[in-house]
Amino acid sequence: MKLAAFDLDGTVYFDGSVPDGIAEEIAAWRAAGNLAVVTTGKSAFSARRDLRGSGLEFDYYLLCNGTVIMDGEWNLLYESHVPPAVVEAVYTKLHDVPAIDLYCTRLRERDGALLRKVEGLHNPIIKDPVPVELNAGVFPLVAVWTPGQKNLQLEIASWVRQRFDVGTAMNRNFFDITPPGHDKGFAINWLLEYLHRPRAEMQVITFGDGHNDLPMHALADVSVTFPWAAPEVQAACDVVAEDVITALRGLEN
């Protein structure tokens, strides 16, 4: 059996929509007896909103960079959370830093903003977050958005990694924080165990253009990225394809 794992933004979802032909190609992949799963940094709320009306259907959803896993009907199979002490420390560290946003995902509710200090820019990934208090609950993923401030992003990343045992990823002006050991690769391995499928019996093919896709590309039998991916992402993959449709058609046999 084959399992295809698809990132969302920059892979099957672009500028607010799914390009023509992708839904049909993934449906054909599944009809041939293969599995198709989403692997995204987005929450369930954001992923469902973005996919609504697209015609895209998947067997499983690996969300929040591997911290929340749901089946094809959006039933919860697994969840974890960033340790609250880490969230509080990051919030305190960044509270007085100008021009950054601190976002949090939640299990089913709209994404939240713990801090919001970026003005005049539209965030295409976490859309219309609602204000959330620090003690409002637990969060599967916390993300610092530092648009146009690469050095600040690196500084924050270094500070977090030196102090806390957490999962991290850098991507598109975001620095993501997840529970320890959680990333897209973790989620795929968790799913294979859940399916009682030995790794040798499942061919895993990964599709993604971002740095947070690297952990799943590392475990894939075939890893696929695209010309718009960063050079280091392209270098880590087996195939640089024109698009998802072209890549899938080449892997059907």
N, C-alpha and C positions, 0 to 999 in steps of 0.2 A: 504494500500500500504506500501511496505517496501523500505527504502532508505539505501543503504550501502555506507559508506564513507571510502575511502581507502587512507591512506598515500602512498607515492611512495617508497622512499629509505628505505630498511629494511622491507618492507611489500610486495610489488609486484615487486620491482625492486632491483636487487642485482648485484653488481660488473659489471655494464654495460649492463645488460640484464634482461629480464623477464623470469623466470623459466618456463619450459614446463608445460602446463596444466592450467596455471592461466588465460590466455586470453579466453580459451574455457569455463572455469567455470564462469567467469564474464559474458560472452556472454549468457550462459544458464540462469544465474540469471536475466538478462535483458529480455530475451525471455519469462520468466515466468511472466512478467509484473511489475518487480521491477525496481527501479532506482539505478544506480551506478554512484558515483561521486568521483573525485579525490580531496583530501585535502592535500596540500603539501606546504612546504616553498619555493619551486622552482618557478621561473618565467615561463611565457608562453613560452618563447624561450627555456629554458632548458627542461621543461616538454615535449614539442613537439619533441625536438631533441631526448630525451631519449626514448620516446614511439614509435618513427617512426620505422615501420617495425615489431613491436611486435605483431600486431593483436589486441591489447587492444583498446577498444573504450568505452567512457563514455558519460553519459548524460550531465554532467556539470563538470567544472574544477574550483576548489576553490584554488587559487594560492597565493603565497607570504604570507603564514600564514593567509589567509582570507582577504587580502587587494585587490585582483583582482579576479573577478568572470566572467567566460565565459561559453557560452553554448557548446553543443557537437560539434559545427562547429567552435569553437574558436572565436565566436563573443562576443564582450565585453558587459557585462551587468552591471558591477559595478567596480569602481576603487576608491582608496583613496591613499594618499601619506604621508610619514613621513614629519612633518613640516620642511621646509627648515632651520629654525633657529636651530632646534635640530641637523640636519645633520651637519651644520656648526660648532656647538659647539662640537660635538663628533669628527669631523675631527680635529679641533684645539687641543682638549685634547690628541688625539692619534698620532698627527703628528710626534712627536719625540720619541714615544715609540718603542723600537726595537722589531723585530720578531713578528709583528702582520700584518694582512691584514684587510683592510676595504673595503667591497664589497657593491655594490648597484644593485638592480634589476630595470629593466625598463619595460615599458608596453609590447613592442614587440621586442625590440632590444636585442642583446647579453648582458649578465650580465657584469657589469663594476667593475673596481677596482679603488677606490679613493686613497687608499694607498696599497702598496704591498711590504712587508718587510720580509716575510717568505721565506727562501731560502732552496732549496734541498728537499722540500716535495711536494707531489702531492695532491691537494685538490679534492676529488672524487665527491663533491656536486656541487660546482661552478667551472665548467671546462672552461679553456681558456678565462677568462674575458679580456675585452679590457680596456685600461686606459680611465678614465672618469674624466673630470674636475668637481670641486665642484659646479660650476654654470651652469652645462650642462643641467639642467632640474630638474624635480621632480622624486622621487624614491618611489615606493610602499613599499620597504623593504630595510633596511640597516643592514648588518651583519658584526660583528667583529669576525675574526678567530684567535684563540689563541691556536694552537696545542701544547699539552703537558704542558700548563700553566694554570692549573685550578685556582690557586690563582689569577692570573692576570684576568682571565675571571670573577671571582667573584667580584674583585675590580672594574672592568669596569662596570659590571652590577649594583653594588651598587651605583656608581657615577651617572649613567644615571637615575636610578629609583628615587633617592633622588631629582633630579633636574627637571625632565620633566614628563609631563603627556603623556605617550606613552604606547603602547603595547610592551611587551617583552617576549622572550622565550630563554631558554638555551638548547642547543642540540649539541652533537658531536663536541665539541670544538668551537661551534658557540654561539655567543650571538646575537640574532635577535632583531631588533627594527622595530616596525610597528606603524601606526597611532593610536591615542588613541582608546581603546576599540576594537581593531581588533585582532582576533585570529581565529583558526579553528572553534571554537564554534560559534562565531559571524557569520561566513560565512554560516554555516549550518542553523542557524536561519534566516538569510537574504534570503537564498534560499527557505525555507519553506514559508516565507511571499510572495516571488515572485511567487511561485506556487499556492498561495491562498489555502494552505493546513493547516488547524488547526493542531497544534502539536499532539492532541489526535488521529488524523486520520492517522498519519504517524509513523510507527515503524522505529526508527533510530538505525542502527547498525554501529559501528565504528571499524576500523581496523588500528592499528598503534603501533609502537614500541618506539616512541621518547617522550621526555618531551614536545615538542610542540604539541603533540597529546592530552595532558591531558585536555585542555578546551573542545574538542569535546567528549572525553570519558565521561566527567562529565555530559553532557546532553543526552547521549545515553540511549536507552532502553536496549541495550546489547552492552557492550564494550569488544573488543577483542584485546589482544596483544600476544606476542610470547616469547618463552624461552630466547631469546637473549636480550630482553628488560631489562632495569635497574629494580632493585627490587622495587623501588617506583612506577614505571609505572605498573609493574605487580600487585602490591597491589591495584592500583586504578581501575583495570579492573575486569569485571565479569568473563572473560574467558581467560585462557592462552592456546592458541591452538598450535598445531604442525606447522601449516602453514595456509595460506589463503584458500587453497582448502579444507582442512579438516574442517575449521570453516564454510565456506559457505555451504558445503553439510549438515552440521548439522543444518543449519538455514533455509533451503529451505521450510520446511513445517510449 
